[in-house]
Amino acid sequence: MPPRRYDAAVTDPVYEMFWDCPFCSTKELLGLTHRCCPTCGAPQDPTKRYFPPEDRKVAVADHRFVGSDLVCDNCQTANSAAAAHCTNCGAAIGDGDTEAHKLADAPAAPPPAASSASATAPAPKQKSKVWVAILIAVVLVGGLVFAGVAMFWKREKAMTVTGHSWQRSVAVEVYQTTSASAWCDELPTGARVTGRTQERRSTRRVQDGQSCTTRNVDNGDGTYHQVQDCSPTYREEPVMGDRCQYQAER
């Protein structure tokens, strides 16, 4: 089945991911179009796809291994004249052969010979530990008894008062004129305003634009698209207020 193509006129561009052939070192093969290496026919490993650099992403039609110069005898997929193997099935192009992948599954190594059963050592007999349990119980009971005696033991003792004294203190408050400053809408009761100034009371955040970054999203089929993640940017503006100087009796 010929590889699927994306329409170049779609609103959101779709780009092909890249992969490198590990057998012949051909670089920057297309993730969707080149299911097999056009140089040696090795199949693509989907886990080795990667996003191309921003300055290297190209349209599918501009790639050196994309074209319709030769038609694969095995699957009828059009290939570029630069391809020695079909980019869809990996078969050699133009010689009528069936698929001839360079990648051959290596025979699985035979499982290691089962080692001779070793003699099972008899489990040692467990010694009796009754005396250990008795010793632990005695220690615990003794500790509980000692703790109870220490907590609840009372002893009476006679005490004699030899003398006593007392004193009395009275706080004396004196009102006097004090000077201070506060926001004019937070003046204390009885304050006499003696002056007023404009000062920065706080700040507020004002949106003045947005910051955007481009992110690559894998489509899962050898292609990817790009999305923009944008977030608002802010600047701080001062909020002014009236500051009052005042006098009050305190």
FIKOLZA-1660 file (N, C-alpha, C; in steps of 0.1 Angstrom, whole numbers, plus 5000, padded with zeros to 4 digits):
% residues 250
   i   px   py   pz ch aa at
   1 5009 4988 5000  A  M  N
   1 5000 5000 5000  A  M CA
   1 5009 5012 5000  A  M  C
   2 5007 5022 4991  A  P  N
   2 5015 5034 4990  A  P CA
   2 5014 5042 5003  A  P  C
   3 5025 5049 5006  A  P  N
   3 5024 5057 5019  A  P CA
   3 5014 5068 5018  A  P  C
   4 5008 5072 5029  A  R  N
   4 4998 5082 5029  A  R CA
   4 5005 5096 5028  A  R  C
   5 4999 5105 5021  A  R  N
   5 5004 5119 5019  A  R CA
   5 4995 5129 5026  A  R  C
   6 5001 5140 5030  A  Y  N
   6 4993 5151 5036  A  Y CA
   6 4992 5161 5025  A  Y  C
   7 4980 5168 5025  A  D  N
   7 4978 5178 5016  A  D CA
   7 4985 5191 5020  A  D  C
   8 4994 5196 5011  A  A  N
   8 5002 5208 5015  A  A CA
   8 4994 5220 5017  A  A  C
   9 4981 5220 5013  A  A  N
   9 4973 5233 5014  A  A CA
   9 4965 5234 5027  A  A  C
  10 4967 5224 5036  A  V  N
  10 4960 5225 5049  A  V CA
  10 4964 5237 5057  A  V  C
  11 4955 5242 5065  A  T  N
  11 4958 5254 5073  A  T CA
  11 4969 5253 5082  A  T  C
  12 4970 5242 5090  A  D  N
  12 4981 5239 5099  A  D CA
  12 4991 5230 5092  A  D  C
  13 5003 5235 5090  A  P  N
  13 5013 5226 5083  A  P CA
  13 5016 5214 5091  A  P  C
  14 5018 5203 5083  A  V  N
  14 5022 5190 5089  A  V CA
  14 5036 5186 5083  A  V  C
  15 5045 5183 5092  A  Y  N
  15 5059 5180 5088  A  Y CA
  15 5062 5166 5091  A  Y  C
  16 5071 5160 5084  A  E  N
  16 5076 5147 5086  A  E CA
  16 5087 5147 5096  A  E  C
  17 5087 5138 5106  A  M  N
  17 5098 5136 5115  A  M CA
  17 5109 5129 5108  A  M  C
  18 5121 5130 5114  A  F  N
  18 5133 5124 5108  A  F CA
  18 5137 5111 5115  A  F  C
  19 5144 5102 5108  A  W  N
  19 5151 5091 5114  A  W CA
  19 5164 5088 5106  A  W  C
  20 5174 5082 5113  A  D  N
  20 5186 5079 5107  A  D CA
  20 5188 5064 5106  A  D  C
  21 5192 5059 5095  A  C  N
  21 5194 5044 5093  A  C CA
  21 5206 5040 5101  A  C  C
  22 5204 5030 5110  A  P  N
  22 5216 5026 5118  A  P CA
  22 5225 5016 5111  A  P  C
  23 5221 5011 5099  A  F  N
  23 5229 5001 5092  A  F CA
  23 5238 5008 5081  A  F  C
  24 5233 5018 5074  A  C  N
  24 5241 5024 5063  A  C CA
  24 5244 5039 5066  A  C  C
  25 5239 5044 5078  A  S  N
  25 5241 5057 5082  A  S CA
  25 5235 5068 5073  A  S  C
  26 5225 5065 5066  A  T  N
  26 5218 5075 5058  A  T CA
  26 5210 5084 5068  A  T  C
  27 5212 5097 5067  A  K  N
  27 5206 5106 5076  A  K CA
  27 5194 5113 5071  A  K  C
  28 5186 5117 5081  A  E  N
  28 5174 5126 5079  A  E CA
  28 5164 5119 5069  A  E  C
  29 5161 5107 5071  A  L  N
  29 5150 5100 5064  A  L CA
  29 5136 5105 5069  A  L  C
  30 5126 5104 5061  A  L  N
  30 5113 5109 5065  A  L CA
  30 5105 5098 5073  A  L  C
  31 5099 5102 5084  A  G  N
  31 5092 5093 5093  A  G CA
  31 5080 5086 5087  A  G  C
  32 5072 5093 5079  A  L  N
  32 5060 5088 5073  A  L CA
  32 5063 5081 5059  A  L  C
  33 5070 5088 5051  A  T  N
  33 5073 5084 5037  A  T CA
  33 5082 5072 5036  A  T  C
  34 5093 5073 5044  A  H  N
  34 5104 5063 5044  A  H CA
  34 5102 5052 5055  A  H  C
  35 5093 5043 5052  A  R  N
  35 5091 5032 5062  A  R CA
  35 5103 5022 5061  A  R  C
  36 5111 5023 5050  A  C  N
  36 5123 5015 5049  A  C CA
  36 5134 5024 5043  A  C  C
  37 5146 5021 5046  A  C  N
  37 5157 5030 5041  A  C CA
  37 5158 5028 5026  A  C  C
  38 5158 5039 5019  A  P  N
  38 5159 5039 5004  A  P CA
  38 5173 5035 4999  A  P  C
  39 5183 5035 5008  A  T  N
  39 5197 5032 5005  A  T CA
  39 5199 5017 5006  A  T  C
  40 5196 5011 5018  A  C  N
  40 5199 4997 5020  A  C CA
  40 5187 4988 5023  A  C  C
  41 5175 4994 5024  A  G  N
  41 5163 4986 5026  A  G CA
  41 5159 4983 5040  A  G  C
  42 5167 4987 5050  A  A  N
  42 5165 4983 5064  A  A CA
  42 5152 4990 5068  A  A  C
  43 5143 4983 5076  A  P  N
  43 5131 4989 5081  A  P CA
  43 5133 5000 5091  A  P  C
  44 5124 5009 5092  A  Q  N
  44 5124 5020 5102  A  Q CA
  44 5121 5015 5116  A  Q  C
  45 5128 5021 5125  A  D  N
  45 5125 5018 5140  A  D CA
  45 5117 5031 5144  A  D  C
  46 5104 5029 5147  A  P  N
  46 5096 5041 5150  A  P CA
  46 5101 5048 5163  A  P  C
  47 5108 5041 5172  A  T  N
  47 5112 5047 5185  A  T CA
  47 5124 5056 5183  A  T  C
  48 5130 5056 5171  A  K  N
  48 5142 5064 5168  A  K CA
  48 5139 5077 5160  A  K  C
  49 5126 5080 5158  A  R  N
  49 5122 5092 5151  A  R CA
  49 5126 5104 5160  A  R  C
  50 5129 5115 5154  A  Y  N
  50 5132 5128 5161  A  Y CA
  50 5127 5140 5153  A  Y  C
  51 5125 5151 5161  A  F  N
  51 5121 5163 5155  A  F CA
  51 5133 5170 5148  A  F  C
  52 5131 5174 5135  A  P  N
  52 5142 5181 5129  A  P CA
  52 5144 5195 5135  A  P  C
  53 5156 5201 5133  A  P  N
  53 5158 5214 5138  A  P CA
  53 5149 5224 5130  A  P  C
  54 5146 5235 5135  A  E  N
  54 5137 5244 5129  A  E CA
  54 5141 5249 5115  A  E  C
  55 5154 5250 5113  A  D  N
  55 5160 5255 5101  A  D CA
  55 5161 5243 5091  A  D  C
  56 5158 5231 5095  A  R  N
  56 5160 5219 5086  A  R CA
  56 5147 5213 5082  A  R  C
  57 5136 5217 5087  A  K  N
  57 5123 5211 5084  A  K CA
  57 5120 5215 5069  A  K  C
  58 5115 5205 5061  A  V  N
  58 5113 5207 5047  A  V CA
  58 5100 5200 5043  A  V  C
  59 5094 5205 5032  A  A  N
  59 5082 5198 5027  A  A CA
  59 5086 5185 5021  A  A  C
  60 5077 5175 5021  A  V  N
  60 5080 5162 5017  A  V CA
  60 5085 5162 5003  A  V  C
  61 5079 5170 4994  A  A  N
  61 5082 5170 4980  A  A CA
  61 5096 5175 4977  A  A  C
  62 5103 5182 4987  A  D  N
  62 5116 5187 4985  A  D CA
  62 5127 5177 4990  A  D  C
  63 5123 5166 4995  A  H  N
  63 5133 5156 5000  A  H CA
  63 5140 5149 4989  A  H  C
  64 5153 5145 4990  A  R  N
  64 5160 5139 4979  A  R CA
  64 5156 5125 4976  A  R  C
  65 5149 5118 4985  A  F  N
  65 5144 5105 4983  A  F CA
  65 5129 5104 4979  A  F  C
  66 5123 5116 4976  A  V  N
  66 5109 5116 4972  A  V CA
  66 5108 5119 4958  A  V  C
  67 5100 5112 4950  A  G  N
  67 5098 5114 4936  A  G CA
  67 5091 5103 4930  A  G  C
  68 5089 5103 4917  A  S  N
  68 5082 5092 4909  A  S CA
  68 5090 5088 4897  A  S  C
  69 5103 5088 4899  A  D  N
  69 5111 5083 4887  A  D CA
  69 5111 5068 4885  A  D  C
  70 5110 5061 4896  A  L  N
  70 5110 5046 4895  A  L CA
  70 5098 5041 4903  A  L  C
  71 5092 5030 4899  A  V  N
  71 5081 5023 4905  A  V CA
  71 5085 5010 4910  A  V  C
  72 5083 5008 4923  A  C  N
  72 5087 4995 4930  A  C CA
  72 5079 4983 4923  A  C  C
  73 5086 4973 4919  A  D  N
  73 5079 4961 4913  A  D CA
  73 5072 4953 4923  A  D  C
  74 5075 4955 4936  A  N  N
  74 5069 4947 4947  A  N CA
  74 5056 4953 4952  A  N  C
  75 5056 4966 4954  A  C  N
  75 5044 4972 4960  A  C CA
  75 5038 4984 4952  A  C  C
  76 5044 4987 4940  A  Q  N
  76 5040 4997 4931  A  Q CA
  76 5040 5011 4937  A  Q  C
  77 5049 5014 4946  A  T  N
  77 5051 5027 4952  A  T CA
  77 5061 5035 4944  A  T  C
  78 5058 5048 4941  A  A  N
  78 5067 5056 4933  A  A CA
  78 5079 5060 4942  A  A  C
  79 5091 5060 4936  A  N  N
  79 5103 5064 4944  A  N CA
  79 5112 5073 4935  A  N  C
  80 5121 5080 4942  A  S  N
  80 5130 5088 4935  A  S CA
  80 5141 5080 4929  A  S  C
  81 5147 5086 4919  A  A  N
  81 5158 5079 4912  A  A CA
  81 5170 5077 4921  A  A  C
  82 5171 5085 4932  A  A  N
  82 5182 5083 4941  A  A CA
  82 5180 5071 4951  A  A  C
  83 5168 5065 4951  A  A  N
  83 5166 5054 4960  A  A CA
  83 5170 5041 4954  A  A  C
  84 5177 5033 4961  A  A  N
  84 5181 5019 4957  A  A CA
  84 5171 5009 4962  A  A  C
  85 5164 5012 4972  A  H  N
  85 5154 5003 4978  A  H CA
  85 5141 5011 4980  A  H  C
  86 5130 5004 4979  A  C  N
  86 5117 5010 4980  A  C CA
  86 5115 5016 4994  A  C  C
  87 5111 5029 4995  A  T  N
  87 5109 5035 5008  A  T CA
  87 5097 5030 5015  A  T  C
  88 5088 5022 5008  A  N  N
  88 5076 5017 5015  A  N CA
  88 5078 5003 5020  A  N  C
  89 5084 4994 5011  A  C  N
  89 5085 4980 5015  A  C CA
  89 5100 4975 5017  A  C  C
  90 5109 4983 5012  A  G  N
  90 5123 4979 5013  A  G CA
  90 5129 4971 5003  A  G  C
  91 5121 4967 4993  A  A  N
  91 5126 4958 4982  A  A CA
  91 5135 4966 4973  A  A  C
  92 5145 4959 4967  A  A  N
  92 5153 4965 4957  A  A CA
  92 5145 4969 4945  A  A  C
  93 5148 4981 4940  A  I  N
  93 5140 4987 4929  A  I CA
  93 5146 4984 4916  A  I  C
  94 5137 4979 4906  A  G  N
  94 5140 4977 4892  A  G CA
  94 5145 4964 4889  A  G  C
  95 5148 4955 4898  A  D  N
  95 5153 4942 4894  A  D CA
  95 5143 4930 4895  A  D  C
  96 5130 4934 4899  A  G  N
  96 5120 4924 4900  A  G CA
  96 5121 4915 4911  A  G  C
  97 5130 4917 4920  A  D  N
  97 5132 4909 4932  A  D CA
  97 5121 4912 4942  A  D  C
  98 5118 4903 4951  A  T  N
  98 5110 4905 4962  A  T CA
  98 5117 4913 4973  A  T  C
  99 5111 4915 4984  A  E  N
  99 5118 4923 4995  A  E CA
  99 5131 4917 4998  A  E  C
 100 5141 4926 4999  A  A  N
 100 5155 4921 5002  A  A CA
 100 5161 4930 5013  A  A  C
 101 5155 4930 5025  A  H  N
 101 5160 4939 5035  A  H CA
 101 5174 4935 5040  A  H  C
 102 5181 4945 5042  A  K  N
 102 5195 4942 5048  A  K CA
 102 5194 4937 5062  A  K  C
 103 5183 4941 5068  A  L  N
 103 5181 4937 5083  A  L CA
 103 5176 4923 5084  A  L  C
 104 5183 4914 5089  A  A  N
 104 5179 4900 5091  A  A CA
 104 5179 4898 5106  A  A  C
 105 5168 4891 5109  A  D  N
 105 5167 4888 5123  A  D CA
 105 5177 4877 5127  A  D  C
 106 5185 4880 5137  A  A  N
 106 5196 4871 5141  A  A CA
 106 5189 4860 5149  A  A  C
 107 5193 4847 5147  A  P  N
 107 5187 4836 5154  A  P CA
 107 5188 4837 5169  A  P  C
 108 5178 4834 5175  A  A  N
 108 5178 4836 5190  A  A CA
 108 5188 4826 5196  A  A  C
 109 5196 4831 5205  A  A  N
 109 5206 4822 5212  A  A CA
 109 5198 4812 5220  A  A  C
 110 5203 4799 5219  A  P  N
 110 5197 4788 5226  A  P CA
 110 5198 4791 5241  A  P  C
 111 5188 4787 5248  A  P  N
 111 5188 4790 5262  A  P CA
 111 5199 4782 5269  A  P  C
 112 5205 4788 5279  A  P  N
 112 5216 4780 5286  A  P CA
 112 5212 4767 5291  A  P  C
 113 5221 4757 5290  A  A  N
 113 5218 4744 5295  A  A CA
 113 5215 4745 5310  A  A  C
 114 5205 4737 5313  A  A  N
 114 5201 4737 5327  A  A CA
 114 5212 4731 5336  A  A  C
 115 5216 4737 5346  A  S  N
 115 5226 4733 5355  A  S CA
 115 5221 4721 5363  A  S  C
 116 5230 4712 5366  A  S  N
 116 5227 4701 5374  A  S CA
 116 5221 4705 5387  A  S  C
 117 5211 4698 5392  A  A  N
 117 5205 4702 5404  A  A CA
 117 5215 4700 5416  A  A  C
 118 5216 4711 5423  A  S  N
 118 5225 4710 5434  A  S CA
 118 5218 4703 5446  A  S  C
 119 5226 4697 5454  A  A  N
 119 5220 4690 5466  A  A CA
 119 5214 4701 5475  A  A  C
 120 5202 4698 5479  A  T  N
 120 5196 4707 5488  A  T CA
 120 5200 4704 5503  A  T  C
 121 5206 4714 5509  A  A  N
 121 5210 4712 5523  A  A CA
 121 5199 4712 5532  A  A  C
 122 5198 4703 5541  A  P  N
 122 5187 4702 5550  A  P CA
 122 5187 4714 5559  A  P  C
 123 5175 4719 5562  A  A  N
 123 5173 4731 5570  A  A CA
 123 5177 4728 5584  A  A  C
 124 5185 4737 5590  A  P  N
 124 5190 4734 5604  A  P CA
 124 5178 4734 5614  A  P  C
 125 5179 4727 5624  A  K  N
 125 5168 4726 5634  A  K CA
 125 5168 4739 5642  A  K  C
 126 5156 4744 5644  A  Q  N
 126 5155 4756 5652  A  Q CA
 126 5156 4752 5667  A  Q  C
 127 5164 4760 5674  A  K  N
 127 5165 4759 5688  A  K CA
 127 5153 4764 5695  A  K  C
 128 5151 4758 5707  A  S  N
 128 5139 4763 5715  A  S CA
 128 5142 4777 5720  A  S  C
 129 5132 4786 5719  A  K  N
 129 5134 4800 5723  A  K CA
 129 5124 4804 5734  A  K  C
 130 5119 4794 5741  A  V  N
 130 5110 4796 5752  A  V CA
 130 5116 4805 5763  A  V  C
 131 5128 4802 5766  A  W  N
 131 5135 4810 5777  A  W CA
 131 5137 4824 5773  A  W  C
 132 5139 4827 5760  A  V  N
 132 5140 4841 5756  A  V CA
 132 5127 4848 5757  A  V  C
 133 5116 4842 5754  A  A  N
 133 5103 4848 5755  A  A CA
 133 5100 4851 5770  A  A  C
 134 5104 4841 5779  A  I  N
 134 5101 4844 5793  A  I CA
 134 5109 4855 5798  A  I  C
 135 5122 4857 5794  A  L  N
 135 5130 4868 5799  A  L CA
 135 5125 4881 5794  A  L  C
 136 5120 4882 5781  A  I  N
 136 5114 4894 5776  A  I CA
 136 5102 4898 5784  A  I  C
 137 5093 4888 5787  A  A  N
 137 5081 4891 5794  A  A CA
 137 5084 4896 5808  A  A  C
 138 5094 4890 5815  A  V  N
 138 5098 4895 5828  A  V CA
 138 5103 4909 5828  A  V  C
 139 5111 4913 5818  A  V  N
 139 5116 4926 5817  A  V CA
 139 5105 4936 5814  A  V  C
 140 5095 4933 5805  A  L  N
 140 5084 4942 5802  A  L CA
 140 5075 4944 5815  A  L  C
 141 5072 4933 5822  A  V  N
 141 5064 4934 5834  A  V CA
 141 5071 4943 5844  A  V  C
 142 5084 4940 5846  A  G  N
 142 5091 4948 5856  A  G CA
 142 5092 4963 5852  A  G  C
 143 5093 4966 5839  A  G  N
 143 5093 4980 5835  A  G CA
 143 5080 4987 5837  A  G  C
 144 5069 4979 5834  A  L  N
 144 5055 4985 5837  A  L CA
 144 5053 4988 5852  A  L  C
 145 5057 4979 5860  A  V  N
 145 5056 4981 5875  A  V CA
 145 5063 4993 5879  A  V  C
 146 5076 4994 5875  A  F  N
 146 5084 5005 5879  A  F CA
 146 5078 5019 5874  A  F  C
 147 5073 5019 5862  A  A  N
 147 5067 5031 5857  A  A CA
 147 5054 5035 5864  A  A  C
 148 5046 5025 5868  A  G  N
 148 5034 5028 5876  A  G CA
 148 5037 5033 5889  A  G  C
 149 5047 5028 5896  A  V  N
 149 5051 5032 5909  A  V CA
 149 5056 5047 5908  A  V  C
 150 5065 5049 5898  A  A  N
 150 5070 5063 5897  A  A CA
 150 5060 5073 5894  A  A  C
 151 5049 5069 5887  A  M  N
 151 5039 5079 5883  A  M CA
 151 5029 5082 5895  A  M  C
 152 5025 5072 5902  A  F  N
 152 5014 5073 5911  A  F CA
 152 5019 5073 5926  A  F  C
 153 5031 5071 5929  A  W  N
 153 5036 5071 5942  A  W CA
 153 5035 5085 5948  A  W  C
 154 5029 5086 5960  A  K  N
 154 5027 5099 5967  A  K CA
 154 5033 5098 5981  A  K  C
 155 5039 5110 5985  A  R  N
 155 5045 5110 5999  A  R CA
 155 5041 5123 6005  A  R  C
 156 5035 5122 6017  A  E  N
 156 5031 5134 6024  A  E CA
 156 5043 5140 6031  A  E  C
 157 5043 5154 6032  A  K  N
 157 5054 5161 6039  A  K CA
 157 5049 5174 6045  A  K  C
 158 5052 5177 6057  A  A  N
 158 5047 5189 6064  A  A CA
 158 5055 5201 6060  A  A  C
 159 5048 5212 6058  A  M  N
 159 5055 5225 6055  A  M CA
 159 5050 5236 6064  A  M  C
 160 5058 5245 6067  A  T  N
 160 5055 5256 6076  A  T CA
 160 5057 5270 6069  A  T  C
 161 5047 5279 6070  A  V  N
 161 5048 5292 6064  A  V CA
 161 5055 5301 6074  A  V  C
 162 5066 5307 6070  A  T  N
 162 5074 5315 6079  A  T CA
 162 5071 5330 6077  A  T  C
 163 5064 5334 6067  A  G  N
 163 5061 5348 6065  A  G CA
 163 5055 5351 6051  A  G  C
 164 5050 5363 6049  A  H  N
 164 5044 5367 6037  A  H CA
 164 5044 5382 6035  A  H  C
 165 5043 5387 6023  A  S  N
 165 5043 5401 6020  A  S CA
 165 5034 5404 6007  A  S  C
 166 5030 5416 6005  A  W  N
 166 5022 5419 5993  A  W CA
 166 5025 5434 5989  A  W  C
 167 5022 5437 5976  A  Q  N
 167 5023 5451 5972  A  Q CA
 167 5013 5454 5961  A  Q  C
 168 5010 5467 5960  A  R  N
 168 5000 5471 5950  A  R CA
 168 5006 5481 5941  A  R  C
 169 5003 5480 5928  A  S  N
 169 5008 5490 5918  A  S CA
 169 4996 5495 5910  A  S  C
 170 4996 5508 5907  A  V  N
 170 4986 5515 5899  A  V CA
 170 4992 5522 5887  A  V  C
 171 4988 5518 5875  A  A  N
 171 4993 5524 5863  A  A CA
 171 4986 5538 5861  A  A  C
 172 4994 5548 5858  A  V  N
 172 4989 5562 5856  A  V CA
 172 4991 5565 5842  A  V  C
 173 4980 5568 5834  A  E  N
 173 4981 5572 5820  A  E CA
 173 4980 5587 5819  A  E  C
 174 4989 5593 5811  A  V  N
 174 4990 5607 5808  A  V CA
 174 4987 5610 5793  A  V  C
 175 4978 5618 5790  A  Y  N
 175 4975 5621 5776  A  Y CA
 175 4985 5632 5772  A  Y  C
 176 4990 5631 5759  A  Q  N
 176 4999 5641 5754  A  Q CA
 176 4997 5641 5739  A  Q  C
 177 5001 5653 5733  A  T  N
 177 4999 5654 5718  A  T CA
 177 5010 5647 5711  A  T  C
 178 5007 5638 5702  A  T  N
 178 5016 5631 5694  A  T CA
 178 5014 5634 5679  A  T  C
 179 5025 5633 5671  A  S  N
 179 5024 5635 5657  A  S CA
 179 5027 5622 5650  A  S  C
 180 5019 5619 5639  A  A  N
 180 5021 5607 5631  A  A CA
 180 5015 5609 5617  A  A  C
 181 5016 5599 5609  A  S  N
 181 5010 5599 5595  A  S CA
 181 5003 5586 5593  A  S  C
 182 4993 5587 5584  A  A  N
 182 4985 5575 5580  A  A CA
 182 4978 5579 5567  A  A  C
 183 4973 5568 5560  A  W  N
 183 4965 5571 5548  A  W CA
 183 4952 5579 5553  A  W  C
 184 4948 5588 5545  A  C  N
 184 4938 5598 5549  A  C CA
 184 4925 5591 5551  A  C  C
 185 4922 5579 5545  A  D  N
 185 4910 5572 5548  A  D CA
 185 4911 5562 5559  A  D  C
 186 4922 5563 5566  A  E  N
 186 4924 5554 5578  A  E CA
 186 4929 5562 5590  A  E  C
 187 4925 5575 5591  A  L  N
 187 4929 5583 5603  A  L CA
 187 4922 5578 5615  A  L  C
 188 4928 5578 5627  A  P  N
 188 4922 5574 5639  A  P CA
 188 4912 5585 5644  A  P  C
 189 4903 5581 5652  A  T  N
 189 4893 5591 5658  A  T CA
 189 4900 5602 5665  A  T  C
 190 4895 5615 5663  A  G  N
 190 4901 5626 5670  A  G CA
 190 4913 5632 5664  A  G  C
 191 4918 5627 5652  A  A  N
 191 4930 5632 5646  A  A CA
 191 4928 5645 5640  A  A  C
 192 4938 5654 5641  A  R  N
 192 4938 5667 5634  A  R CA
 192 4948 5667 5623  A  R  C
 193 4943 5669 5611  A  V  N
 193 4952 5668 5599  A  V CA
 193 4960 5681 5598  A  V  C
 194 4973 5679 5597  A  T  N
 194 4982 5690 5596  A  T CA
 194 4989 5691 5582  A  T  C
 195 4988 5681 5574  A  G  N
 195 4994 5681 5561  A  G CA
 195 4989 5669 5552  A  G  C
 196 4991 5670 5539  A  R  N
 196 4986 5659 5530  A  R CA
 196 4996 5658 5518  A  R  C
 197 5000 5646 5515  A  T  N
 197 5008 5644 5503  A  T CA
 197 5003 5632 5495  A  T  C
 198 5008 5631 5482  A  Q  N
 198 5005 5620 5473  A  Q CA
 198 5016 5610 5474  A  Q  C
 199 5013 5598 5477  A  E  N
 199 5024 5588 5477  A  E CA
 199 5018 5575 5471  A  E  C
 200 5028 5566 5467  A  R  N
 200 5024 5554 5460  A  R CA
 200 5019 5544 5471  A  R  C
 201 5007 5540 5470  A  R  N
 201 5001 5532 5481  A  R CA
 201 5002 5517 5478  A  R  C
 202 5002 5513 5465  A  S  N
 202 5003 5499 5461  A  S CA
 202 5006 5499 5446  A  S  C
 203 5006 5487 5440  A  T  N
 203 5008 5486 5425  A  T CA
 203 4997 5476 5420  A  T  C
 204 4994 5477 5407  A  R  N
 204 4985 5468 5401  A  R CA
 204 4991 5463 5388  A  R  C
 205 4988 5450 5384  A  R  N
 205 4993 5444 5372  A  R CA
 205 4984 5447 5361  A  R  C
 206 4990 5452 5350  A  V  N
 206 4982 5456 5338  A  V CA
 206 4988 5447 5326  A  V  C
 207 4979 5440 5319  A  Q  N
 207 4984 5432 5308  A  Q CA
 207 4988 5441 5296  A  Q  C
 208 5000 5439 5291  A  D  N
 208 5005 5447 5280  A  D CA
 208 5010 5439 5268  A  D  C
 209 5005 5426 5267  A  G  N
 209 5009 5418 5256  A  G CA
 209 5009 5403 5259  A  G  C
 210 5015 5395 5251  A  Q  N
 210 5016 5381 5254  A  Q CA
 210 5030 5375 5249  A  Q  C
 211 5034 5364 5255  A  S  N
 211 5046 5357 5251  A  S CA
 211 5042 5344 5246  A  S  C
 212 5048 5340 5234  A  C  N
 212 5044 5328 5227  A  C CA
 212 5057 5320 5224  A  C  C
 213 5055 5307 5225  A  T  N
 213 5066 5297 5222  A  T CA
 213 5060 5286 5213  A  T  C
 214 5068 5281 5204  A  T  N
 214 5064 5271 5194  A  T CA
 214 5068 5257 5200  A  T  C
 215 5058 5248 5200  A  R  N
 215 5060 5234 5205  A  R CA
 215 5057 5224 5194  A  R  C
 216 5066 5214 5193  A  N  N
 216 5064 5203 5183  A  N CA
 216 5055 5192 5190  A  N  C
 217 5045 5187 5182  A  V  N
 217 5036 5177 5187  A  V CA
 217 5037 5165 5178  A  V  C
 218 5041 5153 5183  A  D  N
 218 5042 5141 5176  A  D CA
 218 5028 5136 5172  A  D  C
 219 5025 5133 5159  A  N  N
 219 5012 5128 5155  A  N CA
 219 5011 5113 5157  A  N  C
 220 5023 5106 5159  A  G  N
 220 5023 5092 5162  A  G CA
 220 5025 5083 5149  A  G  C
 221 5025 5090 5137  A  D  N
 221 5026 5082 5125  A  D CA
 221 5038 5086 5117  A  D  C
 222 5048 5092 5123  A  G  N
 222 5060 5097 5116  A  G CA
 222 5059 5111 5112  A  G  C
 223 5048 5118 5116  A  T  N
 223 5047 5132 5113  A  T CA
 223 5045 5140 5125  A  T  C
 224 5046 5153 5124  A  Y  N
 224 5043 5162 5136  A  Y CA
 224 5038 5175 5131  A  Y  C
 225 5031 5182 5140  A  H  N
 225 5027 5195 5137  A  H CA
 225 5031 5204 5149  A  H  C
 226 5030 5217 5146  A  Q  N
 226 5035 5227 5156  A  Q CA
 226 5024 5235 5161  A  Q  C
 227 5024 5238 5174  A  V  N
 227 5014 5246 5181  A  V CA
 227 5021 5257 5188  A  V  C
 228 5014 5268 5190  A  Q  N
 228 5019 5279 5198  A  Q CA
 228 5013 5279 5212  A  Q  C
 229 5021 5280 5222  A  D  N
 229 5016 5282 5236  A  D CA
 229 5019 5296 5239  A  D  C
 230 5008 5304 5242  A  C  N
 230 5009 5318 5245  A  C CA
 230 5004 5320 5260  A  C  C
 231 5010 5330 5266  A  S  N
 231 5006 5334 5280  A  S CA
 231 5007 5349 5280  A  S  C
 232 4998 5356 5288  A  P  N
 232 4999 5370 5288  A  P CA
 232 5011 5375 5296  A  P  C
 233 5015 5387 5292  A  T  N
 233 5026 5394 5300  A  T CA
 233 5020 5406 5306  A  T  C
 234 5026 5410 5318  A  Y  N
 234 5020 5421 5326  A  Y CA
 234 5032 5431 5329  A  Y  C
 235 5027 5443 5332  A  R  N
 235 5036 5453 5338  A  R CA
 235 5030 5459 5350  A  R  C
 236 5038 5464 5359  A  E  N
 236 5033 5470 5372  A  E CA
 236 5031 5485 5371  A  E  C
 237 5019 5489 5375  A  E  N
 237 5016 5503 5375  A  E CA
 237 5014 5508 5390  A  E  C
 238 5019 5519 5393  A  P  N
 238 5017 5524 5407  A  P CA
 238 5002 5529 5410  A  P  C
 239 4997 5527 5422  A  V  N
 239 4984 5532 5426  A  V CA
 239 4987 5542 5437  A  V  C
 240 4984 5555 5434  A  M  N
 240 4987 5566 5443  A  M CA
 240 4975 5567 5453  A  M  C
 241 4979 5573 5465  A  G  N
 241 4969 5576 5475  A  G CA
 241 4973 5588 5483  A  G  C
 242 4964 5594 5491  A  D  N
 242 4966 5606 5499  A  D CA
 242 4971 5601 5513  A  D  C
 243 4983 5607 5516  A  R  N
 243 4989 5604 5529  A  R CA
 243 4988 5617 5538  A  R  C
 244 4982 5615 5550  A  C  N
 244 4979 5626 5559  A  C CA
 244 4989 5626 5571  A  C  C
 245 4994 5638 5574  A  Q  N
 245 5001 5640 5587  A  Q CA
 245 4991 5646 5597  A  Q  C
 246 4991 5641 5609  A  Y  N
 246 4981 5645 5618  A  Y CA
 246 4987 5645 5632  A  Y  C
 247 4979 5652 5641  A  Q  N
 247 4982 5652 5655  A  Q CA
 247 4970 5647 5663  A  Q  C
 248 4973 5640 5674  A  A  N
 248 4962 5634 5682  A  A CA
 248 4966 5633 5696  A  A  C
 249 4957 5633 5705  A  E  N
 249 4960 5631 5719  A  E CA
 249 4960 5616 5722  A  E  C
 250 4971 5612 5727  A  R  N
 250 4973 5598 5730  A  R CA
 250 4979 5596 5744  A  R  C
% end
